[in-house]
Amino acid sequence: MDMERVQAIASLAGNLGTIPAEFIRPEHERPGTTTHHGPAPEIPVVDMTSRDRVKAIADAAEEWGIFQVVNHGIPAGAIEELKRVGAKFFALPQEEKEAYAAAPESGSLEGYGTKLQRESEGKKAWADYLFHNVWPDSSINYKFWPNNPPEYRKANEEYARRLRGVVDETLGSLSLGLGLERHVLKEAVGGERLEFLLKINYYPPCPRPDLALGVVAHTDMSAITVLVPNDVPGLQVFKDGRWLDVEYVPNALVVHVGDQVEIVSNGMYKSVLHRTVVSKDRVRMSWPVFCSPPGEEVVGPLPQLVGDESPARFKAKKYKDYSYCKINKLPQ
């Protein structure tokens, strides 16, 4: 093991009542002083069975870049099982989890790990994670899927199968919201070749949640991200110059607009800037699925949305080149 996992650091830090210096964020990032407290607008919640869902989704994507969906058609039992088997994996002995560790030289995101992006000043985020593809079948490498608990594979396959309908409905609504036919936006980000990458975030209790972050402020490079949280709040979004808490809504899915939908919509929809704060005495976990174009897909503003009045605001480029620049903090 070439690095210490946050889960192990947390068990020591809890006894000491402090955290190592590399986890203490610079002043302007510390949640203790930058989180908004007091009255604030709430992230939109969209009922997927409502007649007005297309407008509600489009409005939320334009105004917020994030919304929660309820009555989405995925049974509560399937979501609970996804959460149960993920929590079981993180409760395994450390050496058993390390069998799924990501190989840094592979260039793949898949696997168990701790540090994802380069960070200035050598700072670290208070989180461990597990990444693996869940759709399409051709993208799946089962060596990154835990064998323990034994129900892990079945739960993830079932959730991924049902999630496809939610993703199709969301992308269809976003397309209609731009005045386009339902299929256009999905086709622009890969169509049936759209890839679903699951990440399990594990944020252990942190003795100084006012100083640390679970995930630093970022936008997702995906087309959209659909996230299942546990019941420990922690997701925050940046809106009108303030960091706002996302309220936990039981059985809701949280949908983020990612960079690729911002690009194809030529900026009409906003990729949401968000971060994760941590809890002093509770484990927070979340299960985002990043729905992204295949690497060779060229993504750029839709021609229907570009004209003299609205010139292209983004360059068209292969998704693999976009993601390389994003992960390595290079200009696009």
TISE-896542 format. One record per residue (C-alpha): residue number from 0; residue in one letter; x negated, y, z. Coordinates in steps of 0.2 Angstrom, whole numbers, plus 5000, padded with zeros to 4 digits. Each point is the difference from the previous one (the first is absolute). Layout:
BEGIN
[node NUM, "a", [X, Y, Z]];
...
This chain:
BEGIN
[node 0, "m", [5000, 5000, 5000]];
[node 1, "d", [4991, 5016, 4994]];
[node 2, "m", [5011, 5012, 5010]];
[node 3, "e", [5010, 5001, 5016]];
[node 4, "r", [5019, 4999, 4998]];
[node 5, "v", [5011, 5013, 5008]];
[node 6, "q", [5010, 4987, 5008]];
[node 7, "a", [4984, 4995, 5010]];
[node 8, "i", [4995, 5018, 5003]];
[node 9, "a", [5017, 5004, 5007]];
[node 10, "s", [5000, 4986, 5013]];
[node 11, "l", [4984, 5007, 5007]];
[node 12, "a", [5005, 5018, 4998]];
[node 13, "g", [5016, 4997, 5010]];
[node 14, "n", [4990, 4996, 5015]];
[node 15, "l", [4989, 5015, 4998]];
[node 16, "g", [5014, 5013, 4997]];
[node 17, "t", [4990, 5007, 4986]];
[node 18, "i", [4996, 4997, 4981]];
[node 19, "p", [4983, 4999, 4991]];
[node 20, "a", [4995, 5017, 4992]];
[node 21, "e", [5002, 4994, 4982]];
[node 22, "f", [5019, 4998, 5003]];
[node 23, "i", [5002, 5018, 5007]];
[node 24, "r", [5007, 5011, 4985]];
[node 25, "p", [4994, 5018, 4997]];
[node 26, "e", [5010, 5013, 5008]];
[node 27, "h", [5011, 5004, 4985]];
[node 28, "e", [5005, 4982, 4998]];
[node 29, "r", [5004, 4995, 5019]];
[node 30, "p", [5018, 4995, 5002]];
[node 31, "g", [5001, 5007, 5017]];
[node 32, "t", [4999, 5018, 4993]];
[node 33, "t", [5006, 4998, 4982]];
[node 34, "t", [5016, 4991, 5002]];
[node 35, "h", [5016, 5011, 4999]];
[node 36, "h", [5011, 4999, 5016]];
[node 37, "g", [5017, 5008, 5000]];
[node 38, "p", [5015, 5001, 4987]];
[node 39, "a", [4995, 4994, 4983]];
[node 40, "p", [5009, 4993, 4985]];
[node 41, "e", [5001, 4981, 4999]];
[node 42, "i", [4994, 4989, 4986]];
[node 43, "p", [5015, 4996, 4988]];
[node 44, "v", [5009, 4983, 5003]];
[node 45, "v", [5008, 4993, 4984]];
[node 46, "d", [5014, 4987, 5000]];
[node 47, "m", [4996, 4989, 4985]];
[node 48, "t", [5018, 4995, 4999]];
[node 49, "s", [5006, 5018, 4998]];
[node 50, "r", [5006, 5008, 4984]];
[node 51, "d", [4989, 5015, 5002]];
[node 52, "r", [4984, 4990, 5003]];
[node 53, "v", [4992, 5005, 4983]];
[node 54, "k", [5001, 5019, 5005]];
[node 55, "a", [4995, 4996, 5018]];
[node 56, "i", [4985, 4991, 4995]];
[node 57, "a", [4995, 5013, 4987]];
[node 58, "d", [5003, 5014, 5012]];
[node 59, "a", [4989, 4992, 5013]];
[node 60, "a", [4986, 4996, 4988]];
[node 61, "e", [5000, 5018, 4994]];
[node 62, "e", [5001, 5008, 5017]];
[node 63, "w", [4991, 4988, 5012]];
[node 64, "g", [4991, 4986, 4990]];
[node 65, "i", [5007, 4988, 5013]];
[node 66, "f", [5017, 4993, 5005]];
[node 67, "q", [5007, 4985, 5010]];
[node 68, "v", [5012, 4988, 4992]];
[node 69, "v", [5014, 4990, 5009]];
[node 70, "n", [5012, 4987, 4993]];
[node 71, "h", [4986, 4995, 4988]];
[node 72, "g", [5005, 4982, 4998]];
[node 73, "i", [4985, 4992, 5009]];
[node 74, "p", [5007, 4990, 5015]];
[node 75, "a", [4995, 5005, 5017]];
[node 76, "g", [4994, 4982, 5003]];
[node 77, "a", [4988, 5001, 4985]];
[node 78, "i", [4992, 5016, 5007]];
[node 79, "e", [4999, 4993, 5018]];
[node 80, "e", [4991, 4985, 4994]];
[node 81, "l", [4988, 5010, 4990]];
[node 82, "k", [4996, 5010, 5016]];
[node 83, "r", [4999, 4984, 5011]];
[node 84, "v", [4988, 4991, 4989]];
[node 85, "g", [4989, 5015, 4998]];
[node 86, "a", [4999, 5003, 5018]];
[node 87, "k", [4996, 4982, 5003]];
[node 88, "f", [4985, 5002, 4989]];
[node 89, "f", [4993, 5015, 5009]];
[node 90, "a", [5002, 4990, 5017]];
[node 91, "l", [4989, 4986, 4993]];
[node 92, "p", [4982, 4998, 5008]];
[node 93, "q", [4988, 5012, 4991]];
[node 94, "e", [4989, 4987, 4992]];
[node 95, "e", [5016, 4993, 4992]];
[node 96, "k", [5005, 5017, 4992]];
[node 97, "e", [4982, 5002, 4994]];
[node 98, "a", [5002, 4985, 4988]];
[node 99, "y", [5011, 5012, 4990]];
[node 100, "a", [4987, 5015, 5000]];
[node 101, "a", [4998, 5010, 4984]];
[node 102, "a", [4984, 4999, 4992]];
[node 103, "p", [4994, 5018, 4998]];
[node 104, "e", [4990, 4996, 4984]];
[node 105, "s", [5015, 4992, 4991]];
[node 106, "g", [5008, 5017, 4995]];
[node 107, "s", [5017, 4993, 5006]];
[node 108, "l", [5011, 5008, 5013]];
[node 109, "e", [5006, 4983, 5005]];
[node 110, "g", [4996, 4992, 5017]];
[node 111, "y", [4999, 5003, 5018]];
[node 112, "g", [4990, 5016, 5005]];
[node 113, "t", [4998, 5016, 5009]];
[node 114, "k", [4993, 5015, 4990]];
[node 115, "l", [5008, 5004, 4983]];
[node 116, "q", [4994, 5017, 4994]];
[node 117, "r", [4984, 5010, 5002]];
[node 118, "e", [5003, 5013, 5013]];
[node 119, "s", [4990, 5016, 5003]];
[node 120, "e", [4990, 5002, 5016]];
[node 121, "g", [5000, 4981, 5002]];
[node 122, "k", [5017, 5000, 5009]];
[node 123, "k", [5011, 4984, 5001]];
[node 124, "a", [5018, 4996, 5001]];
[node 125, "w", [5008, 4991, 5014]];
[node 126, "a", [5007, 4985, 4990]];
[node 127, "d", [4996, 4983, 4993]];
[node 128, "y", [5009, 4993, 4985]];
[node 129, "l", [5004, 4985, 4988]];
[node 130, "f", [5002, 5003, 4982]];
[node 131, "h", [5007, 4988, 4987]];
[node 132, "n", [5010, 5000, 4984]];
[node 133, "v", [5017, 4993, 5001]];
[node 134, "w", [5006, 5003, 4982]];
[node 135, "p", [4999, 4995, 4985]];
[node 136, "d", [4995, 4982, 5003]];
[node 137, "s", [4985, 5002, 4988]];
[node 138, "s", [4993, 5014, 5012]];
[node 139, "i", [5001, 4989, 5016]];
[node 140, "n", [4984, 4993, 5008]];
[node 141, "y", [5006, 4988, 5014]];
[node 142, "k", [4983, 5000, 5008]];
[node 143, "f", [5005, 5016, 5008]];
[node 144, "w", [5017, 4994, 5006]];
[node 145, "p", [4998, 4993, 5018]];
[node 146, "n", [5004, 4982, 5002]];
[node 147, "n", [5005, 5003, 5018]];
[node 148, "p", [5014, 5003, 5004]];
[node 149, "p", [5005, 4986, 4988]];
[node 150, "e", [5016, 5010, 4995]];
[node 151, "y", [4989, 5015, 4995]];
[node 152, "r", [5001, 4996, 4981]];
[node 153, "k", [5019, 4996, 5000]];
[node 154, "a", [5004, 5016, 5009]];
[node 155, "n", [4989, 5011, 4988]];
[node 156, "e", [5006, 4992, 4984]];
[node 157, "e", [5018, 5002, 5006]];
[node 158, "y", [4998, 5018, 5004]];
[node 159, "a", [4991, 5004, 4984]];
[node 160, "r", [5013, 4992, 4990]];
[node 161, "r", [5014, 5010, 5008]];
[node 162, "l", [4989, 5016, 4999]];
[node 163, "r", [5000, 5000, 4981]];
[node 164, "g", [5018, 5005, 4999]];
[node 165, "v", [4998, 5015, 5012]];
[node 166, "v", [4985, 5006, 4990]];
[node 167, "d", [5009, 4998, 4984]];
[node 168, "e", [5015, 5010, 5007]];
[node 169, "t", [4989, 5013, 5007]];
[node 170, "l", [4990, 5003, 4984]];
[node 171, "g", [5016, 4999, 4990]];
[node 172, "s", [5008, 5014, 5010]];
[node 173, "l", [4984, 5011, 4999]];
[node 174, "s", [5000, 4998, 4981]];
[node 175, "l", [5019, 5005, 4999]];
[node 176, "g", [4996, 5014, 5012]];
[node 177, "l", [4988, 5007, 4987]];
[node 178, "g", [5013, 5000, 4986]];
[node 179, "l", [4993, 4984, 4992]];
[node 180, "e", [5007, 4983, 4997]];
[node 181, "r", [4998, 4988, 5015]];
[node 182, "h", [4986, 4989, 4993]];
[node 183, "v", [4988, 5014, 4995]];
[node 184, "l", [4991, 5004, 5016]];
[node 185, "k", [4997, 4982, 5004]];
[node 186, "e", [4993, 4997, 4983]];
[node 187, "a", [4988, 5015, 5002]];
[node 188, "v", [4992, 4992, 5015]];
[node 189, "g", [4998, 4982, 4993]];
[node 190, "g", [5018, 4993, 4998]];
[node 191, "e", [5001, 4982, 5005]];
[node 192, "r", [4981, 5000, 5002]];
[node 193, "l", [5002, 5011, 5016]];
[node 194, "e", [4989, 4992, 5014]];
[node 195, "f", [5005, 4999, 5018]];
[node 196, "l", [4986, 5001, 5013]];
[node 197, "l", [5005, 4997, 5018]];
[node 198, "k", [4990, 5008, 5014]];
[node 199, "i", [5003, 4996, 5018]];
[node 200, "n", [4994, 5014, 5011]];
[node 201, "y", [4996, 4996, 5018]];
[node 202, "y", [4998, 5014, 5012]];
[node 203, "p", [4995, 4994, 5018]];
[node 204, "p", [5004, 5011, 5015]];
[node 205, "c", [4988, 5015, 5001]];
[node 206, "p", [4996, 5008, 5017]];
[node 207, "r", [4998, 5017, 4991]];
[node 208, "p", [5014, 5001, 4987]];
[node 209, "d", [4998, 5019, 5000]];
[node 210, "l", [4983, 4998, 4993]];
[node 211, "a", [5001, 4986, 4988]];
[node 212, "l", [5009, 4996, 4983]];
[node 213, "g", [5006, 4983, 4994]];
[node 214, "v", [4999, 5005, 4982]];
[node 215, "v", [4993, 5017, 4995]];
[node 216, "a", [5010, 5012, 4989]];
[node 217, "h", [5002, 4994, 4982]];
[node 218, "t", [5012, 4997, 4986]];
[node 219, "d", [5002, 4983, 4993]];
[node 220, "m", [4993, 4996, 4983]];
[node 221, "s", [5014, 4988, 4996]];
[node 222, "a", [5016, 5004, 4990]];
[node 223, "i", [5010, 4997, 5015]];
[node 224, "t", [4997, 4992, 5017]];
[node 225, "v", [5014, 4991, 5010]];
[node 226, "l", [4996, 4999, 5018]];
[node 227, "v", [5007, 4989, 5015]];
[node 228, "p", [4995, 5007, 5017]];
[node 229, "n", [5002, 4993, 5017]];
[node 230, "d", [5009, 5009, 5013]];
[node 231, "v", [4985, 5010, 5006]];
[node 232, "p", [5000, 5018, 4992]];
[node 233, "g", [4985, 5006, 4992]];
[node 234, "l", [5002, 5005, 4982]];
[node 235, "q", [4999, 5019, 4997]];
[node 236, "v", [5003, 5010, 4984]];
[node 237, "f", [4993, 5017, 4996]];
[node 238, "k", [5014, 5012, 4995]];
[node 239, "d", [5000, 5019, 5000]];
[node 240, "g", [4984, 5001, 5009]];
[node 241, "r", [5005, 4989, 5014]];
[node 242, "w", [4997, 4982, 5005]];
[node 243, "l", [5017, 4992, 5003]];
[node 244, "d", [5004, 4983, 5008]];
[node 245, "v", [5010, 4988, 4990]];
[node 246, "e", [5014, 4993, 5010]];
[node 247, "y", [5001, 4981, 5002]];
[node 248, "v", [5017, 4994, 4992]];
[node 249, "p", [5003, 4982, 5003]];
[node 250, "n", [5000, 4989, 4985]];
[node 251, "a", [4996, 5014, 4988]];
[node 252, "l", [4986, 5000, 4988]];
[node 253, "v", [4989, 5015, 4998]];
[node 254, "v", [4996, 5005, 4982]];
[node 255, "h", [4986, 5011, 4996]];
[node 256, "v", [4998, 5008, 4983]];
[node 257, "g", [4982, 4996, 4994]];
[node 258, "d", [4988, 5009, 4989]];
[node 259, "q", [5005, 4991, 4984]];
[node 260, "v", [5018, 5005, 5001]];
[node 261, "e", [4994, 5018, 5003]];
[node 262, "i", [4990, 4999, 4985]];
[node 263, "v", [5013, 4992, 4988]];
[node 264, "s", [5013, 5013, 5006]];
[node 265, "n", [4987, 5014, 4996]];
[node 266, "g", [5001, 5006, 5018]];
[node 267, "m", [5019, 5000, 5002]];
[node 268, "y", [4999, 4987, 5013]];
[node 269, "k", [4988, 5002, 5014]];
[node 270, "s", [4987, 4987, 5006]];
[node 271, "v", [5002, 5002, 5019]];
[node 272, "l", [4986, 5005, 5012]];
[node 273, "h", [5001, 4989, 5015]];
[node 274, "r", [4990, 4992, 5015]];
[node 275, "t", [5002, 4988, 5014]];
[node 276, "v", [4999, 5004, 5019]];
[node 277, "v", [4997, 4987, 5013]];
[node 278, "s", [5008, 4995, 5017]];
[node 279, "k", [4992, 5000, 5017]];
[node 280, "d", [5007, 4984, 5006]];
[node 281, "r", [5009, 4991, 4985]];
[node 282, "v", [4995, 4992, 4984]];
[node 283, "r", [5006, 5008, 4984]];
[node 284, "m", [5001, 4990, 4984]];
[node 285, "s", [5006, 5003, 4983]];
[node 286, "w", [5002, 4991, 4984]];
[node 287, "p", [4998, 5011, 4985]];
[node 288, "v", [5001, 4993, 4982]];
[node 289, "f", [4991, 5010, 4987]];
[node 290, "c", [5009, 4999, 4983]];
[node 291, "s", [4987, 5005, 4988]];
[node 292, "p", [4996, 4998, 4981]];
[node 293, "p", [4988, 4987, 4994]];
[node 294, "g", [4982, 5006, 4999]];
[node 295, "e", [5000, 5002, 4981]];
[node 296, "e", [5016, 5010, 4999]];
[node 297, "v", [4998, 5018, 4994]];
[node 298, "v", [5011, 5011, 5011]];
[node 299, "g", [5004, 5018, 4995]];
[node 300, "p", [5014, 5013, 5000]];
[node 301, "l", [5015, 4993, 4990]];
[node 302, "p", [5001, 5010, 4984]];
[node 303, "q", [5018, 5003, 5002]];
[node 304, "l", [4995, 5011, 5015]];
[node 305, "v", [4986, 5010, 4992]];
[node 306, "g", [5003, 5015, 4989]];
[node 307, "d", [4996, 5019, 4998]];
[node 308, "e", [5009, 5004, 5016]];
[node 309, "s", [4992, 4985, 5009]];
[node 310, "p", [4983, 4996, 4995]];
[node 311, "a", [4992, 4983, 5005]];
[node 312, "r", [4993, 5003, 5018]];
[node 313, "f", [4991, 4983, 5001]];
[node 314, "k", [4988, 4991, 4988]];
[node 315, "a", [5005, 4983, 4993]];
[node 316, "k", [4988, 4986, 5006]];
[node 317, "k", [4999, 4982, 5004]];
[node 318, "y", [5006, 4995, 5017]];
[node 319, "k", [4984, 4991, 5005]];
[node 320, "d", [4990, 5016, 4996]];
[node 321, "y", [5012, 5011, 5010]];
[node 322, "s", [4999, 4988, 5015]];
[node 323, "y", [4981, 4999, 4999]];
[node 324, "c", [4999, 5019, 5001]];
[node 325, "k", [5013, 5001, 5014]];
[node 326, "i", [4992, 4987, 5011]];
[node 327, "n", [4982, 5008, 4997]];
[node 328, "k", [5007, 5017, 5003]];
[node 329, "l", [4994, 5006, 4982]];
[node 330, "p", [5010, 5013, 4990]];
[node 331, "q", [5013, 4993, 4988]];
